[in-house]
Amino acid sequence: MVSRLALERVTPAAPLPLLAVGIAAYLYAVTAVAGTRQLALALVGLGLGMALYHANFGFTSAWRRLWVHGDGRGLRAQLLMLALGTVLFIPTIAASALDSQPFYGAFAPVGVSVVVGAFLFGIGMQLAGGCASGCLFALGGGSGRMVVVLVAFVAGSLLGSAHAPWWWQQASLGILTLPGIWEAPWQAVGLQLAVLGLIALASRAWERHRGFRPATDDGVRWHPLRGPWPLFAGAVALALLNYATLLLAYRPWGITGAFALWGARIAKALGLSVRDWPYWQNAGRVLDQPLLWDITTVMNIAIILGAALAAAVGGRLQLRWRLGLREGLAAALGGLLLGYGARLAFGCNIGAFFSGVVSGSLHGWVWLLAALAGSAVGIRLRPLFGLPRG
């Protein structure tokens, strides 16, 4: 039963022409303030938002179905995305190492901070009902719950930026990469593809062990513009669009760094001396420059708009407000854990896991294992907040 404090409302969405005008105005503002490269990245962000929404490509629900129902289909879609990304990223980053403007992978140390941060992130994603990318595309699709999650995500990111330098000083093996172990990048690619294949086979065995049988095909067709898309289409689109991000930004796709920046700028406006925090001392200029100069900010906003556009084109855009007291607490607590965990772990399911793994960084694999463990804990906590386990 929904608490009496719950707010229930389904509001018809703004018409598609109005949304199109808003997107055009945003793209014009990005171009005017930050130039054509930022415009190109904003367009990539729109594509990411549409792909995420149409394929309903979530990490949170996929991992929950894996644990609760033994359904490995969502995980295998992520493995396909990682496999394609591996083939694209590792050779490109390796070949550019001697260029005057090389491409940089999402590399980070393997240490205590990654394990703790990813574990907390895994709990948070199950309580919040979404990860970093899931929060953005669900918000674009009209989810009022994700407003609460996003506000808490920003607050948790700010708190994480205050504590992260201490966590980063704890026990660590340093940055470990597959290309650093083998000089020939294709050896690293081959090994990672083999590991991804073994995980896919293991997921099939897990399904048989759990007795999972997917429903038969109901004959629903998918449409490239109106959606929905099958998971494999979303996986391919996300891998290609992340690669486009690498080519344009010289580094892979990330999300949560912008949340920490938003929180810091708000705190600075309120009079807090965040510039003196160790986390921000080497990045003080980003606290003063125009926000649209920040690549991650531009892409995050575009992802929300792209998801809204996809929902509107498909006739499914509605503003949904239905939030009970316990569900609201879960959203707030989940968002805080998401933000805090992402700062400790050098990123989220996108910046640390997806972009880290396809770059050949072993911290991405450590992140996955810790986040899966945290997700299992989060699933067990969901009923305390009136949320279903499955």
Buried (B, 14 or more C-beta within 10 A) or exposed (E): EBEEEBEEEEEEBBEBEEBEEBBEEBBEBBBEEBEEBBBBBBBBBBBBBBBBBBBBBBBBBBBBBBBBBBBBBBBBBBBBBBBBBBBBBBBBBBEBEEEEEBBBBBBBBBBBBBBBBBBBBBBBBBBBBBBBBBBBBBBBBBBBBBBBBBBBBBBBBBBBBBBBBEBBEEEBEEBBBBBEEBEEBEBBBBBBBEBBEEBBEEBEEBBEEBEBEEEEEEEEEEEEEEBBBEBBBBBBBBBBBBBBBBEBBBBBBBBBBBBBBBBBBBBBEEEBEBEEBEBBEEBEEBBEEEBBBBBBBBBBBBBBBBBBBBBBBBEBBBBBBBBBBBBBBBBBBBBBBBBBBBBBBBBBBBBBBBBBBBBBBBBBBBBBBBBBBBBBBBBEBBEEBBBEEE
